[in-house]
């Protein structure tokens, strides 16, 4: 490199999850849920923000995500000790 540059790239944020219809639904749903809510309640820069999949496959994926969310946090997630919380009100308000 003729010209050395000092730079730092922050590539986190608005992270997509691309889901192919041939995946193992249970494993995929578990990984998406853990990635979104298992690490600082989605406040990490690598937390999934949206999912891209085929329209015909989306209902199956949504059902699997619902089942997995209930397994992780129960029917009343706000009472779950396993659901991480927003750090403070100013973070919540953002």
C-alpha positions as CSV (number, residue, x, y, z in Angstrom):
1,X,0.0,0.0,0.0
2,X,1.6,3.3,-1.1
3,X,-0.6,5.4,1.1
4,X,-1.3,3.9,4.6
5,X,-4.6,4.9,5.9
6,X,-5.8,4.7,9.4
7,X,-9.4,3.8,9.5
8,X,-12.0,1.9,11.5
9,X,-15.1,0.5,9.9
10,X,-18.2,0.0,11.9
11,X,-20.4,-2.2,9.8
12,X,-23.0,-3.1,12.5
13,X,-26.7,-2.2,12.3
14,X,-29.7,-3.1,10.2
15,X,-28.5,-6.7,10.0
16,X,-30.5,-8.9,7.7
17,X,-31.1,-12.6,8.1
18,X,-31.5,-14.4,4.8
19,X,-33.4,-17.7,5.2
20,X,-33.5,-20.3,2.5
21,X,-36.6,-22.6,2.5
22,X,-34.4,-25.7,2.8
23,X,-33.1,-24.9,6.3
24,X,-33.9,-26.8,9.4
25,X,-36.7,-24.6,10.8
26,X,-36.1,-25.4,14.5
27,X,-32.4,-24.6,14.4
28,X,-32.9,-21.5,12.3
29,X,-35.6,-20.1,14.6
30,X,-33.5,-20.8,17.6
31,X,-30.5,-19.0,16.2
32,X,-32.5,-16.0,15.1
33,X,-34.3,-15.6,18.5
34,X,-31.0,-16.1,20.4
35,X,-29.3,-13.5,18.1
36,X,-32.0,-11.0,18.5
37,X,-33.0,-11.3,22.2
38,X,-30.3,-13.4,23.7
39,X,-27.6,-10.7,23.7
40,X,-28.5,-7.4,25.4
41,X,-32.1,-7.4,24.1
42,X,-31.2,-6.6,20.5
43,X,-29.0,-3.7,21.4
44,X,-25.8,-5.4,20.0
45,X,-24.7,-4.2,16.5
46,X,-24.8,-7.7,15.2
47,X,-28.4,-8.3,16.3
48,X,-30.7,-9.4,13.4
49,X,-33.1,-6.6,12.4
50,X,-35.1,-8.1,9.6
51,X,-35.6,-11.4,7.7
52,X,-35.5,-12.0,4.0
53,X,-37.1,-15.2,2.7
54,X,-39.6,-16.4,0.1
55,X,-43.1,-15.2,0.5
56,X,-44.4,-18.8,0.3
57,X,-42.0,-19.9,3.1
58,X,-42.6,-16.9,5.5
59,X,-45.7,-18.4,7.3
60,X,-43.8,-21.5,8.2
61,X,-40.9,-19.4,9.5
62,X,-43.1,-17.1,11.5
63,X,-44.8,-20.1,13.1
64,X,-41.4,-21.6,14.0
65,X,-40.3,-18.2,15.5
66,X,-43.5,-18.0,17.6
67,X,-43.0,-21.5,19.0
68,X,-39.3,-20.8,19.7
69,X,-40.0,-17.5,21.4
70,X,-42.5,-19.2,23.7
71,X,-39.9,-21.9,24.5
72,X,-37.3,-19.2,25.3
73,X,-39.4,-16.8,27.3
74,X,-42.7,-18.5,28.1
75,X,-46.2,-17.2,27.4
76,X,-45.7,-14.0,29.4
77,X,-42.2,-12.8,28.3
78,X,-42.4,-9.6,30.4
79,X,-42.3,-11.8,33.5
80,X,-39.5,-14.0,32.2
81,X,-36.2,-13.8,34.1
82,X,-34.5,-14.9,30.9
83,X,-35.6,-12.0,28.7
84,X,-32.9,-9.3,28.8
85,X,-34.0,-5.7,29.6
86,X,-33.3,-2.3,28.1
87,X,-30.6,-0.7,30.2
88,X,-32.4,2.5,31.1
89,X,-35.3,4.7,30.0
90,X,-33.2,6.9,27.7
91,X,-32.2,3.8,25.8
92,X,-35.8,2.7,25.6
93,X,-37.0,6.1,24.4
94,X,-34.5,6.0,21.4
